[in-house]
Amino acid sequence: MKARSLAFFAAVSVSNVWALPGSHSPFFPEEDYTLSLGSCSTSRDVTNNHPPEGVVSFWRGRQKLNLTMVDGHYVARVYSEAKPASEAVHIRVPATMPFDVLEEAVCADLNQDGRVDWVITLWLHGNGFGANYHQRLIVLSAGDQYRFWVVPTMWPGAEDFVTFGQLARVVMVTTSWVNTGNATVSGHSYYVYDLWTFRDGSIVSANEVDARFPKWVWMTFRENHKPARSLPETLQRKLRQDRIGPQEAL
């Protein structure tokens, strides 16, 4: 996986650790599973109001996704040849600034059904370490309909889309942060990486394709890609029992 270039904004106070995202990742530098996916053409017509109003459009060929900022949130709708191809779906992610919708987006056939799907990145703001949290809006074709998903992650980038030899499908990596707090004698912080794939109109776990996943990587002062060995699986499950995975926007 390619190193991430975004800056790490603040130390994690509980573990007193500085960790650059490029120095911690689920794969070792010699493991490059990155899959190149198609990009979208984009246009933006958004006001500087607070909250912002307007539309950001992402298209490839004759398929287009409009993401409208209205009343402090998003409304998403797919168009085909300028005609609506889905219902207008409310996305439960706050829209607070005109550029919360990042320009880089994926337009590709994620579920391998011959139709365009979309991956749009939404910034969640926050201070310090919290500024690294994002939501991904993923729009998947499902027959003659579309399904809309929101997926939390950190430091999203093109290198999050990978492929493995034993799995022909597109695989997406998500990143989360866990601190052991009072669960252990001395609290430590970890990045936890999960794998997901796209099946019809759904996003499903793909951790089974690599025995290292979900992969816990201890945040240290030095570069680290090794799976953490110090936490028993029972504790790992307990620490993540309230985690939020992909959520469908209904």
C-alpha positions in Angstrom: 0.0 0.0 0.0 1.3 3.4 -0.9 2.3 5.7 2.0 -0.3 8.3 2.9 0.8 12.0 2.6 -1.7 13.7 4.9 -0.2 15.2 8.0 -1.0 13.9 11.4 -2.5 16.8 13.3 -1.9 16.1 17.0 -0.6 13.6 19.5 -3.0 11.1 21.1 -2.9 12.3 24.7 -3.7 8.9 26.3 -0.8 7.1 24.8 1.4 10.1 24.4 2.4 9.0 20.8 3.0 10.8 17.6 2.3 8.6 14.6 2.4 9.7 11.0 -0.3 7.9 8.8 2.3 7.2 6.2 4.4 5.3 8.7 1.5 3.0 9.8 -0.5 1.0 7.4 -2.0 -2.5 7.1 0.6 -3.6 4.5 4.3 -3.6 4.4 6.0 -1.3 1.8 6.8 -4.2 -0.4 3.2 -5.3 -0.5 1.4 -3.1 -3.1 -2.0 -4.5 -3.7 -3.3 -1.1 -4.9 -6.0 -1.2 -7.6 -6.3 1.7 -10.0 -9.9 2.7 -10.4 -11.6 5.2 -12.7 -12.0 8.8 -11.6 -15.1 11.0 -12.1 -15.5 14.3 -13.9 -16.7 16.9 -11.4 -18.4 20.2 -11.2 -19.3 22.4 -8.2 -21.9 25.1 -7.7 -22.0 25.7 -4.0 -22.5 28.9 -2.0 -20.4 30.1 0.9 -23.4 30.3 3.1 -23.3 28.5 6.5 -24.6 25.9 6.1 -23.7 25.8 2.4 -26.2 25.3 -0.4 -25.7 24.0 -3.9 -24.8 21.0 -5.9 -21.6 19.0 -6.5 -21.8 16.6 -9.5 -19.8 13.5 -10.3 -20.2 11.8 -13.7 -18.7 9.3 -16.0 -20.2 8.8 -19.5 -23.9 9.4 -19.3 -24.2 8.4 -15.6 -24.2 11.2 -13.0 -24.4 11.5 -9.3 -25.7 14.9 -7.9 -24.9 15.6 -4.2 -27.0 18.6 -3.1 -26.2 20.5 0.1 -29.4 21.7 1.7 -30.4 22.6 5.2 -27.0 21.4 6.6 -27.0 17.9 5.1 -26.8 16.1 1.8 -29.3 14.8 -0.7 -28.0 12.3 -3.3 -29.6 11.3 -6.6 -28.4 9.4 -9.6 -29.1 10.5 -13.2 -28.8 8.6 -16.4 -28.8 10.6 -19.7 -30.1 13.6 -17.6 -33.1 11.7 -16.4 -33.5 10.6 -12.7 -32.4 7.0 -12.2 -32.9 6.8 -8.4 -34.9 8.4 -5.7 -33.5 11.4 -3.9 -31.8 10.0 -0.8 -31.1 11.9 2.4 -27.5 11.3 3.6 -27.2 11.6 7.4 -23.8 13.4 7.3 -23.6 17.1 8.3 -22.7 19.6 5.5 -21.0 22.6 7.2 -18.6 24.1 4.7 -18.6 24.4 0.9 -15.6 22.2 0.5 -16.7 19.3 2.8 -17.1 17.3 -0.4 -13.6 16.4 -1.6 -13.0 16.7 -5.3 -11.3 13.3 -5.8 -13.9 10.6 -6.4 -14.1 7.1 -7.8 -16.4 6.3 -10.7 -15.9 2.6 -11.4 -17.7 -0.7 -11.5 -17.2 -1.8 -7.9 -19.6 -4.7 -7.9 -18.8 -6.0 -11.4 -22.2 -5.8 -12.9 -21.3 -3.6 -15.8 -22.7 -0.3 -14.4 -21.0 2.7 -12.9 -20.7 3.0 -9.1 -19.5 6.0 -7.1 -17.3 6.7 -4.0 -17.5 10.2 -2.7 -15.4 11.4 0.3 -17.0 13.7 2.9 -14.9 15.5 5.5 -16.3 15.5 9.1 -14.1 18.3 10.5 -13.0 18.0 14.1 -9.9 19.3 15.9 -6.5 17.8 16.2 -6.7 14.0 15.7 -10.4 14.3 15.0 -9.8 16.2 11.8 -8.7 12.9 10.2 -12.1 11.3 10.3 -14.2 11.1 7.1 -17.2 9.4 5.7 -17.4 7.7 2.4 -20.6 7.9 0.5 -20.8 4.8 -1.7 -23.5 4.5 -4.3 -23.9 0.9 -5.7 -26.0 -0.2 -8.6 -28.5 -2.9 -7.7 -30.5 -4.2 -10.6 -32.3 -1.2 -12.1 -32.0 0.6 -8.8 -29.2 2.1 -6.6 -28.3 1.7 -2.9 -26.6 4.4 -0.9 -24.1 3.6 1.9 -22.1 5.7 4.4 -18.8 4.2 5.5 -16.6 5.7 8.3 -12.8 5.8 7.8 -9.6 7.8 8.5 -7.2 9.3 6.0 -9.1 8.1 2.9 -7.1 7.7 -0.3 -6.9 5.9 -3.6 -4.6 3.3 -2.0 -7.5 2.1 0.1 -8.8 0.1 -2.9 -6.9 -3.1 -3.4 -7.1 -6.5 -5.0 -5.9 -9.9 -3.9 -5.0 -12.8 -6.2 -7.5 -15.1 -4.7 -10.3 -12.6 -4.9 -11.2 -11.0 -8.2 -13.5 -8.4 -6.6 -12.5 -4.9 -5.6 -11.6 -4.7 -1.9 -11.7 -1.6 0.2 -9.7 -0.9 3.3 -11.1 1.2 6.2 -9.1 2.6 9.1 -10.3 3.1 12.6 -8.6 4.1 15.9 -8.9 2.3 19.2 -7.4 3.1 22.6 -7.3 0.4 25.2 -7.9 3.0 28.0 -8.6 1.2 31.3 -9.0 -2.2 29.6 -5.3 -2.8 30.1 -2.7 -1.9 32.7 -1.2 0.7 30.4 -3.3 2.2 27.7 -2.1 2.0 24.1 -3.5 3.2 20.8 -4.0 1.2 17.7 -5.0 1.6 14.1 -7.4 -1.1 13.1 -7.9 -2.0 9.5 -10.8 -3.9 8.0 -11.5 -5.2 4.5 -14.8 -4.9 2.6 -16.0 -5.9 -0.8 -19.0 -5.0 -3.0 -21.7 -7.7 -3.7 -24.6 -6.6 -5.8 -25.9 -3.5 -4.0 -24.3 -4.4 -0.6 -21.0 -3.8 1.1 -19.9 -6.9 3.0 -16.9 -7.9 5.1 -13.9 -9.3 3.3 -11.6 -9.9 6.3 -11.6 -13.6 5.5 -9.4 -13.1 2.4 -6.4 -12.3 4.6 -5.8 -13.9 8.0 -4.2 -10.7 9.3 -7.6 -8.9 9.2 -9.1 -7.2 11.1 -5.5 -6.0 11.5 -4.4 -4.1 14.6 -1.2 -2.0 14.3 0.2 -0.5 17.5 0.8 3.3 17.2 4.5 3.8 18.0 7.2 6.5 17.5 8.6 4.4 14.7 7.3 3.0 11.4 5.1 0.0 12.1 3.2 -2.3 9.9 3.3 -5.4 12.1 0.1 -6.9 13.5 -0.2 -6.3 17.2 0.4 -9.5 19.3 -0.3 -8.2 22.8 -4.1 -8.1 22.7 -6.1 -11.3 23.0 -8.9 -11.7 20.5 -11.5 -11.6 23.2 -10.3 -8.1 24.3 -10.1 -6.9 20.7 -13.8 -7.9 20.2 -14.8 -6.1 23.4 -13.0 -2.9 22.5 -14.7 -2.9 19.1 -18.2 -4.1 20.1 -19.7 -0.6 19.5 -17.9 0.0 16.2 -19.9 1.4 13.3 -19.4 -0.3 9.9 -21.2 0.5 6.6 -24.6 2.0 7.1 -27.3 2.1 4.4 -28.9 5.5 3.8 -32.6 4.7 3.6 
